[in-house]
Amino acid sequence: MNANDYQIFDAGDVVLQSGRTFTSMKIAYKTYGQLAPDRSNVIVYPTSFSAQHYDTEWLVREGGALDPSRYFIVIPNLFGNGLSSSPSNTGWPLVGDRYPQVTYDDAVRVQQRLLAEVFGIERVKLVYGWSMGGMQAYHWASVFPDLVDKIAVVCGAARCAPHNAVFIESVRAALTADPAYRDGIFTEKPVRGERAMGRIYAAWALSQAFYRDELWRGLGYSSLEDFLVRSWEVNFARRDPSDLLAQLWTWQHGDISANDRFNGDLPAALAAIKSRVLLMPGDHDLYFRVEDNRRESVHLRDVQLKPIPSVWGHRAGNPAQNPQDAVFIENAVRELLDS
């Protein structure tokens, strides 16, 4: 990683939804392409769980849907990912169990300040996101209904579903069961906890059909155990465990209606969205379900529900290793942008 590969926006002291103050809250971000003179070509591309912009920029390419020769693309790294403000890089006194929990609402408000204060951007053409990025896209359209033309929610939702929340509980339990986790903090690297977390995630991120058809062989793995060890056990070991817990909290508490404006009324929050909405759940996704998006779509003004036909489950929405699903997503996003 190149330390000069991204910029930092210091938002100063930010009062969060919880009422806590996050001092000197910072977003790490990277831009691609040129901002049009009238600032009409802006795409915001928030990151997903544990991802940094390095992990998602494969989608930004000339000739692709997120084409930097046409659009000015901003990837804001979500709080808790190790580059933006996170437990791993935040100093005293916001350390350990004193770290303030950050909601998606908090995140997109600081992202909007970044666009306005650094670039003078007042309107966004598209917010595109996968998974936690898709949940941020939903929040952009809800928090700023007059600023966002279109959103693409790929394997995401307006609210974390109960079954999704149970999955998150299992991941958190695996990580914090490690002996390194004591009294609310990690005293050393939780090697066993991260390995267990990876194996749980492997079962949920990909579908039963993916494993039945042994599609992991096409990724270069010699056996299922090889796939679990070399792909999944190491996947989250790249990140600080406290950062992972912080993002799990954000994910689990994601809800566009969890605020003083809507007081938990999700249909009202969905009905207030003015953006054109493209919902692309994976038809084999095990925790962001097609049915959840279908129920949301009933309350949206301008929506297209277009499930991704893929046995890659949740990973269908991030098909860096899966060209067929990448073509499906890019074609749908092109249609949305050109509509």
C-alpha positions, 0 to 999 in steps of 0.5 A: 500500500502506498501511503500517498495513495489517498487523502485525509479529510479531517472533519474536526469534532463530530457529535454522533447520533449517540450523543458522543463526540468523536474528536478529530474524526477523519475520512481516508478517501481516494478520487478517480477521474476529473470533476466536471466544471458543473460538478455533475459527474460525481459518483460516490462508492463507499466501502464494504465490511473490512474493505479498504479502497484498494479492495474495491477499485477493481470496478473503477476502470475505463470502459466499465460502469464506473468509468473515470474518463466520464465520471469523478468517482470518490471512494470514502473509506468507511469508519472502522476500516483501519484507514478512516478513523477506527479503533486501531488509529484513534488515540486516548481517551477513545480507546478500548471499550471507550471507542464511540460507536458510529452509525451509517447516518454518522458516516454519510453525514461526514462523507457529505461534508467531505464532498462539499468542503473539499470539492464544492459538490452539492449534488451526486449523480450516483451512490453505488455500493455493495453490502455495507456500501449498499447500506450506505447508499440507502442512507445517502438517499434517505439522509440527503433526499434532495442531493442524490439523483440515483443509488445502486444497492448491490446485496444490501438493504435499508435495514439489517434484517433479524436473520442477518443480525444473528449471523453478525452475532455468530461472527462477533461471538467467534472473534471475542471467544478468543482468550486474547479478548478480555474485559472488552479489549483485545490484549493480543492478536486473536489468531484462533478467533480470526480463523473461526470467524473466517470459517463462519463467514465462508459458509455464509458469503457463498451459497450451498450451490457454490460448494456443491459444484466445487467452484472454488477449484476454478479459483486455484485451490486444491481442496475445500480445506485449502480454500478455507485456510488460504482464502478465508482464515487469512481474509480477516487476519489482515485487519485489526480485530477491534476495527472488525468489531466496530464495523460489525456494530455499524452493520448490525445497527444499520437502519435508515429509519433509526432517527428522530425523523422517522422513529423506526418507521421504515416504510415512511423512510423508504417512501421519503426517498426521491432518488431513482433506486436500483436494487440488485440482491444476489438470488442466492445471497444468504443474508441480504435476501431478495425478499427483503429488497422486494418488501422495500421496493413496495414503498419506494417511488422509483425503483427497479428490482433486478436480482443477480442470477448467481450461485456465488451468493453474497460474493456475486455483488463483488465479482472481482473473480467472477466475470459473468456476474461483473458483466451483469452488474456493470450492464445494469449500472450503465443502464441506470446512469444513462437513464 
